[in-house]
Amino acid sequence: PQTMNDWAPIAKEYDPLKAGSIDGTDEEPHDRAIWRAMLARYVPNKGVTGDPHLTLFVARLNLQTTEEKLKEVFSRYGDIRKIRLVRDLVTGFSKGYAFVEYKEERALLKAHRDANRLVIDQHEIFVDFELERTLKGWIPRRLGGGFGGKKESGQLRFGGRDRPFRKPINLPNMKNDFYGEGSAEKRNWSREGTRDWRTRDRDHERGREKRWPERERSGTWGESERERDSKEERSRGRERKDRDR
């Protein structure tokens, strides 16, 4: 089919809804952040210069980390062309992330491989390729997009280093049949099925309520029988003692 011919394992265009889905098949956003990303009108900064394919994104930095410190650390992997530490326009304080541009692809790949989770100024950093200018439609995390988050924390935003943002395989017919979203007859049949299950559960509960008093009566009857037997045994024991005397 044509959809399979167009399919590629790695997505070439960023879609917040697909990036926020476990398997890339969600049709409705599951949290407000994805809604924000879908409604965002983000335009990449056109003033940024340099080769995006030779640039690394460095995040989770200590706010006290300087450009000099970054240059000292990342120059181990190769010659650096430029370092841009992103700062607040008003205060001038670091925002905790930076971009490092190398002169050679070999140095870029080496830093991408070895610098991730490196500890700089008591902070474990995160390193990935720049996506703002290389992935079409990219929305940063501050606007609800990005690839951050883990399933354990309730944010189903996958991608980045641990799990690349893969393009889902479009199989609409199979998907609709599997989730019962095909024809109206199938949907009605599934609804009737759920109704039958509910009525059956109710009948089962009513039957249990009817049987419960019978069990209670039988339980009390059994207890009285046991008490009567124990009384008879005690009276026999007394008779034996009287005979022995």
C-alpha positions in Angstrom: 0.0 0.0 0.0 1.0 3.6 -0.5 1.1 4.3 3.3 3.8 1.7 3.7 5.9 3.1 0.8 5.8 6.6 2.5 6.6 5.2 5.9 10.0 5.8 7.6 11.1 4.6 11.0 12.1 8.0 12.3 9.6 10.8 12.0 10.6 13.8 9.8 7.9 16.1 11.1 7.0 16.8 14.8 3.4 16.1 15.8 2.7 16.8 19.5 -0.2 14.4 19.5 1.9 11.5 18.1 4.9 12.4 20.3 2.7 12.3 23.4 1.2 8.9 22.5 2.7 5.6 23.6 2.3 3.9 20.2 1.7 7.0 18.0 -2.0 6.2 17.4 -3.8 8.6 19.7 -6.5 10.7 18.2 -7.3 12.8 21.2 -4.8 14.5 23.6 -4.5 12.9 27.0 -3.3 16.0 28.9 -3.4 19.8 28.7 0.3 20.1 27.7 -0.4 18.4 24.4 -3.4 20.7 23.8 -1.1 23.7 24.4 1.5 22.4 22.0 -1.1 21.8 19.3 -2.5 25.3 19.7 1.0 26.9 19.9 2.2 29.1 17.1 5.9 28.7 17.7 8.3 30.2 15.2 12.0 29.2 15.5 14.4 32.0 16.3 15.7 33.2 12.9 18.6 35.1 14.5 20.3 31.8 15.4 23.3 31.1 13.1 25.5 28.1 12.6 25.1 24.6 11.2 22.2 22.8 13.0 23.5 19.4 12.0 26.8 20.1 13.9 25.0 21.5 17.0 24.3 19.8 20.3 21.5 20.7 22.7 22.8 20.6 26.4 20.1 20.9 29.1 19.6 20.4 32.9 22.6 22.7 33.6 23.4 24.2 36.9 22.3 27.9 36.8 25.8 28.8 38.0 27.5 27.0 35.1 29.2 29.5 32.7 30.3 29.4 29.0 33.9 28.9 30.1 33.0 25.8 32.1 31.1 24.4 29.1 33.9 25.1 26.8 36.4 23.4 29.1 34.2 20.2 29.3 33.0 19.9 25.6 36.4 20.8 24.1 37.6 17.4 25.1 35.6 15.8 22.3 36.8 18.1 19.5 37.2 21.7 18.2 34.3 23.9 19.1 33.0 26.6 16.8 30.6 28.3 19.1 28.8 28.0 22.5 25.5 29.7 23.2 24.3 29.6 26.7 20.7 30.8 26.7 20.0 33.6 29.2 17.0 35.5 30.3 16.7 38.8 28.4 15.7 40.8 31.5 17.9 39.4 34.3 20.7 37.9 32.2 20.7 34.8 34.4 21.2 31.4 32.7 18.0 29.4 31.8 19.8 26.1 32.3 20.4 25.0 28.7 22.9 25.8 25.9 23.9 24.9 22.4 27.4 23.7 21.4 28.4 23.8 17.7 31.4 21.7 16.6 33.6 22.1 13.6 33.5 18.3 12.7 30.8 15.7 12.7 33.1 13.2 14.4 33.5 15.5 17.4 29.7 16.0 17.5 29.0 12.2 17.5 31.7 11.6 20.2 30.2 14.3 22.5 26.7 13.0 21.9 27.8 9.5 22.9 30.0 10.4 25.9 28.8 13.7 27.4 25.2 12.6 28.1 24.6 12.2 31.9 28.0 13.9 32.6 28.1 15.7 36.0 28.9 19.4 35.7 28.8 21.6 38.8 26.8 18.9 40.7 24.2 18.6 37.9 23.8 15.6 35.7 23.3 17.1 32.2 21.3 15.9 29.2 22.8 16.0 25.7 21.0 15.5 22.4 21.1 16.7 18.8 19.5 20.1 18.1 15.9 19.6 16.9 14.5 23.2 16.6 16.0 23.7 13.1 16.3 20.0 12.0 12.8 18.6 12.9 9.9 20.4 11.1 7.1 21.6 13.4 9.2 21.3 16.5 7.5 22.7 19.7 9.7 23.2 22.8 8.8 21.7 26.2 7.9 25.1 27.7 5.0 25.3 25.3 3.8 21.7 25.9 5.9 20.0 23.3 9.3 18.4 23.5 10.3 14.8 24.2 10.8 15.0 28.0 8.9 13.0 30.6 8.6 9.4 31.5 5.8 7.0 31.7 6.3 6.5 35.4 5.6 10.1 36.1 2.4 10.1 34.1 3.7 12.1 31.2 3.6 10.0 28.1 5.9 12.1 26.0 8.4 9.8 24.4 11.4 10.3 22.1 14.8 11.9 22.4 17.7 9.7 23.2 16.0 6.9 25.1 13.3 6.3 22.5 13.5 8.1 19.1 10.4 9.7 17.9 9.3 7.1 15.5 6.7 7.5 12.8 3.7 5.2 13.4 2.6 2.7 10.8 -0.8 3.9 9.5 -3.2 0.9 9.3 -6.6 2.6 9.6 -8.8 -0.4 8.7 -7.1 -2.8 11.2 -7.1 -0.1 13.9 -10.8 0.7 13.5 -11.8 -3.0 13.6 -9.6 -3.7 16.6 -11.0 -0.9 18.8 -14.6 -1.5 17.6 -14.6 1.8 15.7 -15.6 0.4 12.3 -19.3 0.3 11.3 -22.3 1.4 13.3 -23.5 -2.2 13.6 -20.3 -3.2 15.3 -20.5 -0.3 17.7 -24.1 -1.2 18.6 -23.2 -4.8 19.1 -20.4 -3.9 21.5 -22.7 -1.6 23.5 -25.3 -4.4 23.7 -22.6 -6.7 24.9 -21.6 -4.4 27.7 -25.3 -4.0 28.7 -25.7 -7.8 28.8 -22.7 -8.1 31.1 -24.0 -5.4 33.4 -27.5 -7.1 33.7 -25.8 -10.4 34.3 -23.7 -8.9 37.1 -26.8 -7.4 38.7 -28.6 -10.7 38.6 -25.7 -12.4 40.2 -25.6 -9.8 43.0 -29.3 -10.2 43.6 -29.0 -14.0 43.7 -26.2 -13.7 46.2 -28.3 -11.4 48.4 -31.1 -14.0 48.4 -28.8 -16.9 49.3 -27.1 -14.9 52.1 -30.0 -15.2 54.7 -30.3 -18.9 54.0 -26.6 -19.3 54.7 -27.0 -17.3 57.9 -29.9 -19.4 59.0 -28.0 -22.6 58.3 -25.0 -21.2 60.1 -27.0 -20.5 63.3 -28.6 -23.9 63.1 -25.2 -25.5 62.8 -24.0 -23.6 65.8 -27.0 -24.6 68.0 -26.4 -28.2 67.0 -22.8 -28.0 68.1 -23.8 -26.4 71.4 -26.4 -29.1 72.0 -23.8 -31.8 71.4 -21.3 -30.2 73.7 -24.0 -29.9 76.5 -24.8 -33.6 76.1 -21.1 -34.5 76.3 -20.8 -32.4 79.5 -23.8 -34.0 81.1 -22.4 -37.5 80.3 -19.1 -36.6 81.9 -21.0 -35.5 85.1 -22.9 -38.8 85.2 -19.6 -40.8 85.0 -18.1 -38.8 87.9 -21.2 -39.5 90.0 -20.9 -43.2 89.3 -17.3 -43.2 90.2 -18.1 -41.7 93.6 
